[in-house]
């Protein structure tokens, strides 16, 4: 009896975490898509993927991205989510090549 109650609690917890994760993923995508389109209207958020424990925002672009433009994108992501840690990949959709990759380091807490 105890094992079945414990198993039921674990399954319920996993289902809840999965549901919340799916819900927040869509919210995260729309938030980042708006932040990036505010920087450059031609940029399209392609996807957000998790690879080896790090989140990567993949942005579809049609030209080479300068370092200053990439810094503006990092600042926009920081503004929308200061705790986000991961990468932004800017890739050219015509050549399927990553033209710039930027690391996003979360803001450190003030001491």
GUKOLKE-114383 format. One record per atom (N, C-alpha, C): atom name; y, z, x. Coordinates in pm, whole numbers, plus 50000, padded with zeros to 5 digits. Layout:
% residues N
(r 'CA' (Y Z X));
...
This chain:
% residues 111
(r 'N' (49880 50000 50082));
(r 'CA' (50000 50000 50000));
(r 'C' (50126 50000 50086));
(r 'N' (50128 50082 50190));
(r 'CA' (50245 50089 50277));
(r 'C' (50268 49956 50348));
(r 'N' (50158 49895 50392));
(r 'CA' (50171 49767 50462));
(r 'C' (50228 49659 50371));
(r 'N' (50187 49657 50245));
(r 'CA' (50237 49555 50154));
(r 'C' (50385 49577 50123));
(r 'N' (50427 49702 50111));
(r 'CA' (50569 49730 50089));
(r 'C' (50650 49691 50212));
(r 'N' (50598 49724 50329));
(r 'CA' (50666 49688 50454));
(r 'C' (50676 49537 50467));
(r 'N' (50566 49467 50437));
(r 'CA' (50565 49321 50445));
(r 'C' (50664 49261 50346));
(r 'N' (50671 49315 50226));
(r 'CA' (50766 49268 50126));
(r 'C' (50910 49286 50173));
(r 'N' (50939 49399 50236));
(r 'CA' (51074 49424 50287));
(r 'C' (51109 49326 50398));
(r 'N' (51015 49300 50487));
(r 'CA' (51040 49207 50598));
(r 'C' (51064 49066 50545));
(r 'N' (50982 49022 50451));
(r 'CA' (50999 48889 50392));
(r 'C' (51133 48879 50320));
(r 'N' (51171 48982 50247));
(r 'CA' (51300 48982 50177));
(r 'C' (51416 48976 50275));
(r 'N' (51405 49049 50383));
(r 'CA' (51510 49048 50485));
(r 'C' (51523 48911 50549));
(r 'N' (51410 48849 50583));
(r 'CA' (51414 48715 50644));
(r 'C' (51471 48612 50547));
(r 'N' (51434 48621 50421));
(r 'CA' (51487 48528 50321));
(r 'C' (51638 48546 50307));
(r 'N' (51684 48669 50306));
(r 'CA' (51828 48695 50296));
(r 'C' (51905 48643 50415));
(r 'N' (51851 48665 50534));
(r 'CA' (51917 48617 50656));
(r 'C' (51921 48465 50656));
(r 'N' (51812 48400 50615));
(r 'CA' (51808 48254 50610));
(r 'C' (51911 48201 50512));
(r 'N' (51921 48260 50395));
(r 'CA' (52017 48215 50295));
(r 'C' (52159 48231 50344));
(r 'N' (52191 48345 50402));
(r 'CA' (52326 48370 50453));
(r 'C' (52356 48274 50567));
(r 'N' (52259 48248 50653));
(r 'CA' (52279 48155 50765));
(r 'C' (52309 48015 50717));
(r 'N' (52238 47969 50615));
(r 'CA' (52263 47835 50560));
(r 'C' (52400 47829 50494));
(r 'N' (52435 47931 50423));
(r 'CA' (52564 47936 50355));
(r 'C' (52678 47936 50455));
(r 'N' (52668 48018 50559));
(r 'CA' (52777 48027 50656));
(r 'C' (52783 47903 50744));
(r 'N' (52671 47832 50762));
(r 'CA' (52672 47710 50842));
(r 'C' (52759 47603 50779));
(r 'N' (52750 47585 50647));
(r 'CA' (52833 47488 50579));
(r 'C' (52980 47528 50586));
(r 'N' (53006 47656 50572));
(r 'CA' (53142 47707 50581));
(r 'C' (53197 47685 50722));
(r 'N' (53114 47709 50823));
(r 'CA' (53155 47690 50961));
(r 'C' (53187 47543 50988));
(r 'N' (53102 47453 50938));
(r 'CA' (53127 47311 50959));
(r 'C' (53257 47266 50896));
(r 'N' (53283 47308 50774));
(r 'CA' (53406 47265 50708));
(r 'C' (53529 47324 50777));
(r 'N' (53518 47449 50823));
(r 'CA' (53630 47513 50892));
(r 'C' (53661 47441 51023));
(r 'N' (53556 47410 51102));
(r 'CA' (53578 47342 51230));
(r 'C' (53621 47196 51209));
(r 'N' (53568 47131 51106));
(r 'CA' (53608 46993 51078));
(r 'C' (53757 46985 51048));
(r 'N' (53807 47080 50969));
(r 'CA' (53951 47082 50938));
(r 'C' (54033 47110 51062));
(r 'N' (53989 47207 51144));
(r 'CA' (54063 47242 51265));
(r 'C' (54070 47123 51360));
(r 'N' (53961 47051 51375));
(r 'CA' (53960 46936 51466));
(r 'C' (54039 46818 51410));
(r 'N' (54033 46796 51279));
(r 'CA' (54111 46685 51222));
(r 'C' (54260 46714 51224));
(r 'N' (54298 46842 51228));
(r 'CA' (54439 46876 51243));
(r 'C' (54490 46838 51382));
(r 'N' (54402 46842 51481));
(r 'CA' (54440 46803 51617));
(r 'C' (54448 46651 51629));
(r 'N' (54347 46581 51575));
(r 'CA' (54344 46435 51582));
(r 'C' (54272 46382 51458));
(r 'N' (54341 46303 51380));
(r 'CA' (54286 46253 51253));
(r 'C' (54166 46161 51274));
(r 'N' (54154 46099 51391));
(r 'CA' (54045 46005 51417));
(r 'C' (53914 46074 51453));
(r 'N' (53918 46202 51484));
(r 'CA' (53797 46274 51522));
(r 'C' (53717 46309 51398));
(r 'N' (53586 46293 51409));
(r 'CA' (53495 46328 51300));
(r 'C' (53392 46429 51351));
(r 'N' (53381 46542 51284));
(r 'CA' (53277 46638 51320));
(r 'C' (53143 46576 51283));
(r 'N' (53057 46559 51382));
(r 'CA' (52926 46498 51357));
(r 'C' (52824 46604 51316));
(r 'N' (52812 46709 51397));
(r 'CA' (52719 46816 51364));
(r 'C' (52744 46937 51453));
(r 'N' (52689 47049 51412));
(r 'CA' (52687 47170 51494));
(r 'C' (52540 47203 51515));
(r 'N' (52498 47205 51642));
(r 'CA' (52358 47229 51673));
(r 'C' (52345 47350 51765));
(r 'N' (52230 47414 51756));
(r 'CA' (52201 47526 51845));
(r 'C' (52093 47481 51941));
(r 'N' (52123 47489 52070));
(r 'CA' (52029 47448 52173));
(r 'C' (52027 47553 52283));
(r 'N' (51911 47608 52309));
(r 'CA' (51894 47710 52412));
(r 'C' (51988 47829 52392));
(r 'N' (52007 47867 52269));
(r 'CA' (52088 47984 52239));
(r 'C' (52238 47960 52233));
(r 'N' (52283 47838 52260));
(r 'CA' (52427 47808 52256));
(r 'C' (52455 47708 52144));
(r 'N' (52566 47730 52075));
(r 'CA' (52608 47636 51972));
(r 'C' (52690 47524 52035));
(r 'N' (52667 47402 51990));
(r 'CA' (52742 47287 52037));
(r 'C' (52801 47215 51917));
(r 'N' (52933 47195 51921));
(r 'CA' (53002 47117 51819));
(r 'C' (53009 46975 51871));
(r 'N' (52948 46881 51798));
(r 'CA' (52950 46741 51839));
(r 'C' (53056 46668 51757));
(r 'N' (53151 46607 51829));
(r 'CA' (53263 46540 51766));
(r 'C' (53257 46392 51801));
(r 'N' (53263 46308 51699));
(r 'CA' (53258 46164 51718));
(r 'C' (53400 46112 51741));
(r 'N' (53419 46040 51853));
(r 'CA' (53550 45985 51888));
(r 'C' (53534 45836 51918));
(r 'N' (53646 45766 51925));
(r 'CA' (53641 45622 51952));
(r 'C' (53710 45585 52083));
(r 'N' (53756 45685 52158));
(r 'CA' (53823 45657 52285));
(r 'C' (53799 45773 52380));
(r 'N' (53842 45755 52503));
(r 'CA' (53831 45860 52604));
(r 'C' (53924 45975 52564));
(r 'N' (53877 46096 52578));
(r 'CA' (53955 46215 52544));
(r 'C' (54011 46276 52672));
(r 'N' (54143 46294 52675));
(r 'CA' (54204 46356 52793));
(r 'C' (54175 46505 52794));
(r 'N' (54194 46565 52910));
(r 'CA' (54170 46709 52923));
(r 'C' (54265 46788 52833));
(r 'N' (54390 46742 52821));
(r 'CA' (54487 46811 52735));
(r 'C' (54445 46807 52588));
(r 'N' (54395 46691 52544));
(r 'CA' (54347 46681 52406));
(r 'C' (54228 46773 52382));
(r 'N' (54139 46779 52480));
(r 'CA' (54022 46866 52469));
(r 'C' (54065 47013 52465));
(r 'N' (54166 47048 52543));
(r 'CA' (54218 47185 52540));
(r 'C' (54277 47219 52403));
(r 'N' (54344 47121 52341));
(r 'CA' (54398 47143 52207));
(r 'C' (54285 47168 52108));
(r 'N' (54174 47096 52124));
(r 'CA' (54058 47117 52036));
(r 'C' (54000 47256 52055));
(r 'N' (53989 47300 52181));
(r 'CA' (53938 47435 52209));
(r 'C' (54031 47539 52147));
(r 'N' (54162 47519 52159));
(r 'CA' (54258 47612 52100));
(r 'C' (54245 47616 51948));
(r 'N' (54222 47500 51887));
(r 'CA' (54206 47495 51741));
(r 'C' (54080 47569 51697));
(r 'N' (53973 47555 51774));
(r 'CA' (53849 47627 51742));
(r 'C' (53871 47777 51759));
(r 'N' (53940 47816 51867));
(r 'CA' (53971 47958 51889));
(r 'C' (54054 48014 51774));
(r 'N' (54148 47935 51726));
(r 'CA' (54234 47981 51617));
(r 'C' (54153 48002 51489));
(r 'N' (54059 47912 51462));
(r 'CA' (53980 47925 51340));
(r 'C' (53869 48028 51351));
(r 'N' (53815 48049 51473));
(r 'CA' (53710 48149 51494));
(r 'C' (53718 48202 51637));
(r 'N' (53792 48312 51659));
(r 'CA' (53812 48364 51794));
(r 'C' (53684 48410 51864));
(r 'N' (53579 48437 51789));
(r 'CA' (53455 48486 51849));
(r 'C' (53354 48375 51878));
(r 'N' (53388 48250 51848));
(r 'CA' (53294 48140 51870));
(r 'C' (53272 48119 52019));
(r 'N' (53147 48104 52057));
(r 'CA' (53111 48074 52195));
(r 'C' (53016 47955 52194));
(r 'N' (53040 47860 52281));
(r 'CA' (52954 47742 52286));
(r 'C' (53024 47627 52355));
(r 'N' (53000 47507 52306));
(r 'CA' (53053 47386 52368));
(r 'C' (53105 47290 52262));
(r 'N' (53195 47202 52306));
(r 'CA' (53236 47088 52225));
(r 'C' (53197 46964 52305));
(r 'N' (53118 46877 52243));
(r 'CA' (53083 46748 52301));
(r 'C' (53161 46641 52227));
(r 'N' (53244 46567 52299));
(r 'CA' (53312 46452 52243));
(r 'C' (53229 46330 52283));
(r 'N' (53175 46259 52184));
(r 'CA' (53095 46142 52219));
(r 'C' (53149 46018 52151));
(r 'N' (53141 45909 52228));
(r 'CA' (53187 45779 52179));
(r 'C' (53075 45719 52094));
(r 'N' (53103 45693 51969));
(r 'CA' (53001 45644 51878));
(r 'C' (52958 45501 51910));
(r 'N' (53045 45425 51973));
(r 'CA' (53010 45286 52006));
(r 'C' (52909 45278 52119));
(r 'N' (52922 45367 52217));
(r 'CA' (52833 45362 52333));
(r 'C' (52732 45476 52334));
(r 'N' (52742 45567 52239));
(r 'CA' (52655 45686 52232));
(r 'C' (52656 45765 52361));
(r 'N' (52776 45780 52417));
(r 'CA' (52794 45851 52543));
(r 'C' (52888 45969 52524));
(r 'N' (52854 46082 52585));
(r 'CA' (52944 46197 52583));
(r 'C' (53057 46168 52681));
(r 'N' (53180 46163 52631));
(r 'CA' (53295 46130 52717));
(r 'C' (53364 46254 52772));
(r 'N' (53343 46369 52708));
(r 'CA' (53398 46494 52760));
(r 'C' (53321 46609 52696));
(r 'N' (53296 46711 52777));
(r 'CA' (53228 46832 52729));
(r 'C' (53312 46950 52772));
(r 'N' (53343 47037 52677));
(r 'CA' (53425 47155 52705));
(r 'C' (53348 47280 52664));
(r 'N' (53358 47384 52746));
(r 'CA' (53297 47512 52711));
(r 'C' (53399 47596 52637));
(r 'N' (53354 47662 52533));
(r 'CA' (53440 47752 52456));
(r 'C' (53395 47894 52485));
(r 'N' (53482 47971 52542));
(r 'CA' (53453 48111 52575));
(r 'C' (53528 48196 52474));
(r 'N' (53460 48291 52410));
(r 'CA' (53528 48372 52308));
(r 'C' (53639 48457 52368));
(r 'N' (53739 48485 52285));
(r 'CA' (53847 48574 52328));
(r 'C' (53790 48710 52361));
(r 'N' (53839 48768 52470));
(r 'CA' (53794 48902 52506));
(r 'C' (53873 49004 52425));
(r 'N' (53809 49114 52387));
(r 'CA' (53882 49215 52309));
(r 'C' (53989 49281 52393));
(r 'N' (54099 49311 52331));
(r 'CA' (54210 49378 52402));
(r 'C' (54173 49522 52431));
(r 'N' (54203 49566 52554));
(r 'CA' (54173 49705 52590));
(r 'C' (54299 49780 52618));
